[in-house]
Amino acid sequence: MKLAVIQYPGSNCDYDVIHVLRNLVGIETELVWHRNFNQSEFDAAILPGGFSYGDYLRAGAIAAHSPSLNEVKEMSQEGKVVLGICNGFQILVEAGVLPGALLRNDCLRFVCKWVNLRVCSSRTSATKLIPEGGLLHIPIAHSEGRYVNKNNDLKKLYENDQIVFKYVNEKGEEINSNPNGSLDNIAGICNLDGNIVGLMPHPERASEPSINPYGSDDGLLVFESMLNYINH
Amino acid sequence: MNLLLSPTNININLSEEELNQAEKMLGRKPNSVELGMIDVMWSEHCSYKSSKLVLKKLPTKGKRVIVGPGYDSGIVDLRDGDVAAFKIESHNHPSAIEPYNGAATGIGGIIRDILCTNCRPIGLLDSLRFGELRKGHNRWLFLNVVRGIADYGNCCGIPTVAGEIEFDESFESNCLVNVACVGIGRKENIVLGRMENPGDNIVLLGGSTGRDGIHGVTFASKVISDGSEEDRPSVQVGDPFTKKVVIEATLEALKTGYVRGLKDLGGGGLTCGLSEMSSKGGVGVEIDIDKIHVREGEMTPYEIMISESQERMLFAIMPEGLNKILNIFKKWEIPYSVIGRVTDTCRIIVKKDGSIVVSIPPEILTDAPAIKRKSRKPGYLKEISNKDGIKNKPKDISLAVYTLLKTPNIASKEFVFRQYDHEVGVRTINKPGDGDAAVLRLLGKNKAIAIKSDCNSFHSYLDPFYGHAGAVAESIRNLVAVGSEPIAIVDCCNFGNPEDPEIYWQFEKSIDGLVYMLTGLEIPCVGGNVSFYNEDDRTRNAVKPTIVIVSIGLIGNLDWITKLNFKEEGDSIIAVGKTFPEMGGSQYYLRFKGIGGRVPRTTPEKEKSSIRAVQTLIQNGYINSAHDCSKGGLAIALATMAINGEFGAELNLDQLPKASASIDELMFSESHARFIVTSKKEDVNNIIKLCRKNNVPAAEIGEVTETNSLSFKYKKKIIAKCEVDKMKKCWEEAIPRFVSPTLKRG
């Protein structure tokens, strides 16, 4: 099994994700320049966080036109696993691989903080090992993370079980828990089949107790879910 | 030789005497391009002409020092071949005029300083000073400086992990924006900013050269005045995306081993880069100015040579590796130009259209004549030296604690650090607010670095010597409190006009204070920066003397990492070090209109004892939390430990080691050489014994409780009782109340 971490000019969290995959999950992972990405060589791909092309125009808007996104679209059809984290999520949305849009936070500032997430669906490649209703401590760090969608499309997301993560409080309730004004407290969604997932929080930053203020490694569950999903 | 411009067309700031000296050194009249280059390099900002005689006194050597002052950043040994590069820089003048881009490009510049040593930048710090927040102009500066730092640092993927902010009316027209960066690398891979091999190619990488930033350094070398608004075009515009790709491309190029020398282009632009690199290696350079990629047409050689356009790096590359490296730059789609070669002529030769437009030995540019300035003790010190008293002495000590927690100098800076990505890189163990210093781990190793910036300008205004000796001590204590062994510092001096003898006196005394503490603690200073002329043209008000100290320490075992929050109910609270009646420049005096008073005075001996004691305690596993006492004294140190831990505490100050009996002095004096630590009950005796062994007075002063109350008892009376959640509210909401329209100001 081999994973690709796709590097765009301006990617920031590429090495962080590689560190977690290689050293903690223990899986062969390659850093691939976005122009050179060939999906047939990999079982899964991660679009890491950062500021691809400086987030100029809109976050993810320019990278969405990279040839790598054609490969990602093929993966979507073939049922292969793709995870977009933060800027990676923004790119997937801009490219139309995932529905909706990510706008500026309602506070109009960049926000870096630890949040509580509730897993709303266990069928996806990023949540296979986490029971529905499970709570995760994972940090966010973004200024354009406010998820929006049209009423009808939002309804479809619920009907098709495409809402994967929501921002909640410590008790798991959707009360005073929204860090960016996201519609329905949405933090992450998936495509129809559940093989492609995008989320704003950074699981790679929550994968080791030593850097995790809660002393847990919740983020690791997301990456281990990916492996489990691929193996089954 | 061509004279492309007549000298009257360019703006020269050199004195008559300096002009004559330059002519004498060159042996002829410099042409207009050369004159422009000399003018820039002999500016205060580039030449350190007013400061270098004084800075010479700083101790710079030590067995952990790999590269000291004089290069782009200081480099220290982290054992096993690991090294850390760090450096601090001021961007005060540009930030005062255009806060967003001024601060952003400050971050850009300091990142390049680390990068060009072949270390990967892993952390940023910001040390900021503004006028009081109740004024709109100051809020505008504050909000935009912070946003500039956030946008730039976040985009580059370097976490902003620590810093400090002070608010005082002396910083009103002259905000201070000091930024520092730390990077890590391997000893065998260090590259320095010098050219040494004739025949090497000179390559300029990154942003195109434009007219922005022309005369940035001369602008930074004069007083801000009404006309300064017109200097706004001197402020460079940052491009963090280009910076990010320049970082990655540069690191990839360095990996090839073909880069012999590397320097970032900041103040003084190409002139500074070429002259410093060639003079350090004792070589010459020859460049063809037509090869340089420029942003605007019709740029003259003069403009190109002194432009300070951002995001540029200057490489000296071995000829056999040139193509390989250029291919890397192509992959990253970054513009570059091969502009010339290193020569053995010991001259900087610049050609345009085939003819020579500059021919000057690099040393003339880099060795500006030093100036010994006049110095005189300021009048204000005589006026207040005999005063000590407080006008509005608060009767209710609990209320005083709440009030102090609300003052922006003490209040939580969460509003600021929430906007900084402090997690990227997955190294940040002690995050902003967690402990006295930031802690960044080295991936895959049982090792971390601690880093922190400090200065107390309120102390140093009243006593530049002890104020700055104290700043060093505080910075070192902060490193110790998180479990590290201090290695070295870099400093950033911020003063008014050095031509004013009273300002120069402040500068001299401040450096003397640094020398006193650094020498005593055996801590070297491995780099720094000086910013003068931070004063208001109209009012002649200068900034309070401020030398920001950034110190770095090594944590040899991740188990030693310590935070400041109370950890467990029943833990004992122990005060290490003695409290003296030292209220001068304290936040308590400031808030309640105290005048004069003695500024905390410490000695290296006292600091060493406290440091050694706390280090031993931490390394023996006795300590659950540690915090040094600084702004706001004992009471505020304990309050923040309670707020962060969400615990209460019961204190009794009878046993507190002290040389005072007055309640407000015990609670709010800002004496140095003190720590508060907590431990399990059964370890208290061992802890006190260990402290005694190190000649440090220490005593158990209380216990952590699972209540909502922080109570202080003294001589059988409760002198203060504060609710923890109310303190938290005061402390957390104070700054948001000033800047958020929906909250009422407290």
Interface residues (C-beta under 8 A of the other chain):
Chain A: P9 G10 S11 N12 C13 Y15 D16 H19 V20 N23 W33 G49 G50 F51 Y53 G54 D55 Y56 R109 F110 V111 C112 K113 P139 A141 S143 H202 E204 R205 S207 E208 S210 I211 P213
Chain B: R147 A150 D151 N154 C155 C156 G157 D239 P240 F241 T242 K244 V245 E248 K331 W332 E333 F417 R418 Q419 Y420 D421 H422 E423 V424 G425 V426 R427 T428 I429 K431 D434 R441 L443 G444 L558
